[in-house]
Amino acid sequence: MFESYKRSLQDYLVGQKKRRTRLVTKDGRCNIEYGNIKYRKKYLSDFWTTLVESRWRYVILLFIATHTLSWFFFAVMFYWVAYVNGDLYWQNPSPTHVPCSVNVFGLTSSYLLAMETQTGTGYGIRAPNPFCPGAVTIEIIQVVIAVFLNAFMAAIILAKISLPKYRAKTITFSEMAVISPRNDSLCLSIRVANMRKTLMIGSQIYGKLVKTTSTPDGETIILNQVNIDFMVDDGKDNLFFICPLTLYHIIDKNSPFFEMAVDTLNNQDFELVVFLDGTTESTSSSLQVRTSYIPQEIMWGYDFLPIISKSKEGKYKVDFSNFAKVVPVPCDHCSYCFHNISGHHHHRRQSRNAYDNQGFEEIDMSGVSTITKM
């Protein structure tokens, strides 16, 4: 039992180390730290973007602080007017004294007046006197500032709610990538799905292989980036993203995966970052979805199980329980063998019949794509 706990702890620590060393996490966040930034004032010059990109806790804190401080500032102003006019209780005003603000005789009542003025609460027992120019002037200034303040904070909250990154969370990638034969080529494949009914317009997918390399001159490039092209059967641009898609990269002589093999893949030091760019149909907002795969998340000699089929009645069916499932397939142990050794193309298989697959749960997609997660 102790050995099993020890093994579990070691696996957990290894997993944590891999997460820390990733450039891009599985959910698309960039794991990079900036230091020695000398021009922090540039953040203030673009304070709108800074506020919109701030965490919700800071936005809520800013919302509370701005309103509370503005109420307190104008409470002090009302208190000062009352002090000048002799309205305060400790000034012992006469019974015939006309106050600048009705029922304002201290700092607390001044604060309540400022809060009621700015929020429009209006309890009916506290108000500026129209015969006092100072109190009327302060009320006008506070109302004007309150309009701008409320509009500004409402715009920030609305902008944060409508950020495209929340729509990006409904785009999901497979946890693992696979390498298997496809259409007489050795391919690296991933699977991506749109969890909403609304389409992604103009979707494009591409990848970057990030690794540390050395130039012939001896220079070490820490984050060297190599383009990785992904495509579906009908091309790589403007994907028809109505249902889950399997995207593949052909491993040929121009591919950085060409020199890798099944027994050397896990010893490689690289990170495959995959990007999906598109525009949401409902809001016309551009977004980018990111994920990454390290060598331990690429399975050589496996292929994804079918996820889409068509019944004899003509209905398209999607089974999301097979989204991340893989199955072993015959495959050469290296891409060099696949392309150069005759007799190694034993991977060709008969085409699968997509009709009446009893393993699928039927989902009607005759009108718009309807995807349910098991």
N, C-alpha and C positions, 0 to 999 in steps of 0.2 A: 504494500500500500504506500509506503514511504517513497519507493522508487517511482510510482505513478505520479504522486504529487510533485516530486522533483522534476520529472519529465515535463509535466504540465507547466510548472514554473519556468523551465528553460524555454519551452515553446512560446510562452507568453512574453518573456523577455526578448526573444528573437523577433517576435511580431512587433513589439514596441520599437525595437531598433530599426526595423524595416520602415515603420511609419515615419520615424524621425528623419530617416535618410532619403525619403521620397521627395522629389521636386514638386510633384502634384499628387495630392491625396486622391483616394478613390472617389470622393464626392466633389472633386474639382478645385479644392482650395490649394493655392500656391504656398508651399512650405519654404519660404525664404525670408531671411531677416535682414533688415537694413540698419546700417550703423554709420555713425559719424556724419549725419546729414546736417549740413551747415545752413541750409536755406529753408528752415521750417516756416519762415514767414510767408512762403509761397502757399502754404496750406491755408493761411488766413486770407490771401488774395483770392482764393477760390473757396471761400467758406461755405458756399451752398453745397458743392460736391462733398466737402468735408463733413458737413452735417448729415447729408443724405446717406453717406457711407458709414456713419457712426453706428454703433450698436444701439439696440432699442433702449437699453438701460440708460444710456447717456442722453438719448432724445427725450425720454420721459423725465429724467432729472432736469434737463434744460427747460422743458415745458413747465414743470412745477416751479423751478427757480425764477424764470422770467416773470411769471404771473405773480408769484409771491413778492418778489422784489419790487415790481411795479406798483402793487397794492401798497406796500410799505412806503415807497417813495411819495406817492400822492397822499398817503395818510399823514406823513410828516408835513406836506404842503398845507393840507387842510388844518392840521394842528397849529401850524405857524399863523395862518390867517385867523384862527380862533383866538390864539394868544394875543395877536396884535389888536384884535377887536375886544378883548377882555371877556371872552365867552367861557373860559375854563372855570371849573367848579372851585378851584383853589383861589381864583381871583375874586370870588364873592360878587358876581354880577347882581345888580339891583333887579327887583321884580319887573320893572318896566324896560329892562335892557333888551335890545333887539339883536339877536345873535346872527352871525354870518351863515351858520349852518344849524338847522333845527336839530335838537337832541345831540349835539356834538359838544361834549364838555370834558373830553380827555383823549389820550392817544388811542385807547381801544375803540371808542366810538368813532374817532377819525378813521381808523383802519377799516371799520365796518362800512363807513360811508364810501371810502375809496373802493372797496370790494364790490359794494352794491352798484356803484356808478359804472364800474368797468364790466361787470357781468350782466348788468341789466336786471338784477334781482328785484329791487324796488319793494321793500317791505312796507313802505308807506309811513314810517315813523321818523325817518331821517332824510334830510334833503337840504341842499344849499338854498340860502335865502336870495330871492331875485334882487333885493335891494343892496346886496353886498357884491360889488364888482370883482373883488379878489376871488371869492368862492366860485362865482360864475365862470371866471376866466380859467381857473384850475380845472373845473369840470369839463369845459370845452376841450382843453388840451388833453386831458385824460381820455376822453371819448375818442378823439382822433388817433392818439397813440394806440389805444386798445384795438381799433379797427385794423391798423397795420400789424400789430403784434399777433392778433388772432388769425389774420390771413396768412402771415408768414409761417406760424406753427402748423396751421392746417395744411399748408402746401407741403411742408416737410413730411408730415405724417402720411399724406396722400402719396407723395413721391416714393416713400419707403415701402408702402403697401404695394404699389404698382411696379416695383423693381422687377426686371425680367428674370433675376436670379431665382425668384420663387416659382416662376413658370419652368425654369430649367430643372427644378427638382422633380418634375413629372417626366423627365427624360431619363431613362435608366440604361446603363450598359451592363453587359454580362460581367460577372466577377472574374472570369477566366477568359483568356484567349486560347485558340486552338490552332494547330498546324496540321494540315491534312491535304490529300490530293483533291483537286476540284477542277473540272473541265480540262483535264490533261495538263494541269499545272499544280505545282506545290504552292499552297496558299496559307497565309496566316489570317484567321477569321475571328471576328468579334461579332457580337449581337447587340442591337440597340432597339429600344421600344419607346414609343410615345404613349404615355398612360392616359392621355386625354383624348376626347373625340375630335377636338379642333386640330386642324392640320398645322404643320410647320411649313411655311412657304419658303421656297428657294433654299432648301436645306443642302448644305455641303459638308462633307466630312473629309478630314485629312489628319495626318499624324506627324509627329516629330520624334525621332530617336535621339535621345539625349544621353551622352556618355562622355567620359574623360578620354581625350586622345592626345597624342604627341605628334608634332609636325617633324618633318625631316630636319628642320633646323634646331630641334631640341626644345621647342616651345610647347608647354603643356596648356591645353585648352580644357578648362574645367567643364563647361557646359557646351560642348560641341553639338550642334543640332543638324540632323540629317532628315530630309523630307521623306515621308512615307505616304505613298498614294493608296487610298482605299477606294473601292468601287463595288457596285452591285452589278448584276448581269447586264443592265441596260446603260451603264456608264457610271461616272463618279460625281456628276454635277446635277443639281436640281432633283434631289431624291423625292420620290412619291411616297411620303412618310405617312401612309394611311394605316400601316400595320407594322409589327416588328420586322426588322430587316437584318439580314446577315451580310456584313460587309467584309470584304477580303482584300488582302494585299498579296500580289503575286511575287513569290520568291524566285527571282531569276538572277542572272549574273550581275545585274545592276542593283540588286537589293542588298542592304547591309546584313540581312539574315543568311545570305548565301553561304558564308563560311562557317556557319554554325551547324551543330549536329545534336542529336538527341542526348548524347552523353556529355556534351560540353555546354549545353544551353544554360544549365543552372550555375555554371561557373562564370558566366559572363557578367559584366558590370555595366548595365544600361537600364534605361527607363523609356518605355514606349508611351508617349503622351498622345492621346487621341482627342480631337476637337470636333465638335458638331456646331456649325453656325447655321442660323435660320432666323426667320421672322414669324412671330406668332400671328395666327390668322385673326384672333379676336381683338388684339390691341395694337397690331402693327409694330410691336416693339422688337428690336433686334436683340438676339441673345446668343450666348456661346455656352455650350456644355462641355465640360472637360472630365477626363478620367485618365488613369495611367495603369500600365502593366509592367511589373518587374519580371525578370526571368523566371522566378518561382511561380508566377501566375500565368505562364504560357505552357500549355499541355501539347506535347509533340505526339502525333499519332492518334489524335482524337478529333471527333466532329460533333457538332451540335445535333441534338435530336430535332426532328421536324416539329414545327410549331403551328404551321398553317396547312390546312387541307381543304378539299372541296368535296361536298357530298354529291350524290347522283342527282339530287334535286337542284343543284346549282348554288347552294349556300356555302359561303366561305366560313371556315371555322378556325378559331384561334384557341390554343390550349396554353395558358401561361404557366402551367406547372412544368412544362418542358423548356422554359425560357433559358435556364442556366444548366440544364442537364446535358452531359456529353456521353459519347459512346466510343470505344476504341475502334479504329479502322485500320486496315492494312496500309502501311506507309513506309517509305524508305527511311533509313535512320539518319540520312543527311541530304541536303539539297544537291550536293555535288553528285552523289550517287543517282539521284533522281534524274539529273540532266545528262549524265555522261556514261553511265553503265547500262548497257543493253540488257533487256530482260528484267529490269527492276521496275518497270511500269506495270506492276501487278495490282495497282490500286483501282483499275477501272471496274466499276460495278454497274449492274443493271439499274436503270432509272426506277425510282420508287413510285409505286402507284399511290396517288394522293386521294383516291376515292374511298369513302367509307372506312376511314381509319377509326376504329372503335376506341382507341386510346384517347381521343379528343373529346372535350366537352363542347357541345355545339353552342356557338354564339352567332347570332344573326348579324351579318355585316353587309346586307344587301343595299342599305341606304348609306349610312355613315358607319365608320369603323367603331365597333363597341368592344372594348377590351376589359376583361375582368381578371383580377388577380386572384389566384387560388389561395 
